[in-house]
């Protein structure tokens, strides 16, 4: 399972006042690895993130009505909440494409 870290925060902590690094993140004037930067990356706490689920609204006939259903959790959307995310499972409604 991949871990996610705040790369910019790690660079700022490790490279503050360092003359080896350029102004942009990831630029260094030396070819050998910076031990301080490597240590910061190794000890950086993982961010609290979850994978994004992708889905789409599917129109289904239920009784006398038509309701939008989430393609991920199949929950009906009776009241028009946000059309971008499912209010039940949080799936991003962008057509159900890959998990980018």
C-alpha positions in Angstrom: 0.0 0.0 0.0 1.6 3.3 -1.0 2.1 6.0 1.6 1.6 9.7 0.9 3.6 12.5 2.4 3.8 16.2 2.1 6.8 16.5 -0.1 7.1 20.3 0.1 7.0 20.2 3.9 9.8 17.6 4.0 12.0 19.7 1.6 11.4 22.9 3.7 12.3 21.1 6.9 15.4 19.4 5.6 16.7 22.1 3.4 16.1 25.2 5.4 19.2 27.3 5.2 21.0 24.7 3.2 23.3 26.0 0.5 23.3 22.7 -1.4 19.8 23.2 -2.8 18.3 25.6 -5.3 15.2 27.7 -4.8 12.8 25.1 -6.4 11.8 21.9 -4.7 14.0 19.0 -5.8 16.9 21.0 -7.1 20.3 20.4 -5.7 23.7 21.6 -6.8 25.5 18.4 -5.8 25.2 15.0 -7.4 25.5 12.8 -4.3 22.4 12.3 -2.2 21.8 14.6 0.7 21.7 12.6 4.0 19.6 15.1 5.8 17.0 15.1 3.0 17.0 11.3 2.8 16.5 11.1 6.6 13.6 13.5 6.5 11.8 11.5 3.8 12.4 8.3 5.7 10.9 9.7 8.9 8.1 11.8 7.4 4.7 10.9 8.8 2.3 9.4 6.3 -0.7 11.6 5.4 -4.2 10.4 6.4 -5.7 9.8 2.9 -8.0 7.3 1.4 -8.3 6.2 -2.2 -10.8 8.1 -4.4 -13.6 5.9 -5.6 -15.1 6.9 -9.0 -18.6 6.4 -10.1 -21.5 7.8 -12.1 -25.2 8.4 -11.5 -27.5 5.7 -13.0 -31.1 6.5 -13.6 -33.3 3.6 -12.2 -37.1 3.2 -12.1 -38.4 2.6 -8.6 -42.1 2.3 -8.1 -43.7 5.3 -9.7 -40.5 7.4 -9.8 -37.1 7.5 -11.4 -34.2 8.0 -9.1 -30.5 8.5 -9.6 -28.4 5.7 -8.0 -24.7 5.7 -7.3 -22.9 3.1 -9.4 -20.5 2.4 -6.4 -22.9 1.9 -3.5 -26.3 1.7 -5.4 -27.8 4.2 -2.9 -30.7 6.3 -4.4 -30.3 10.0 -4.5 -33.8 11.3 -3.7 -33.1 14.9 -3.0 -30.7 16.7 -5.3 -27.5 16.9 -3.2 -24.2 17.7 -4.7 -24.0 16.1 -8.1 -20.2 15.8 -7.9 -20.0 13.3 -5.0 -22.3 10.6 -3.6 -23.6 11.8 -0.2 -23.7 8.1 1.0 -20.2 6.7 0.1 -18.3 9.8 -1.1 -17.6 8.4 -4.6 -16.5 11.1 -7.1 -19.1 11.2 -9.9 -16.8 11.7 -12.8 -18.0 8.8 -15.0 -16.6 5.9 -13.2 -13.2 6.1 -15.0 -9.9 4.8 -13.7 -8.6 5.6 -10.2 -6.3 8.5 -11.1 
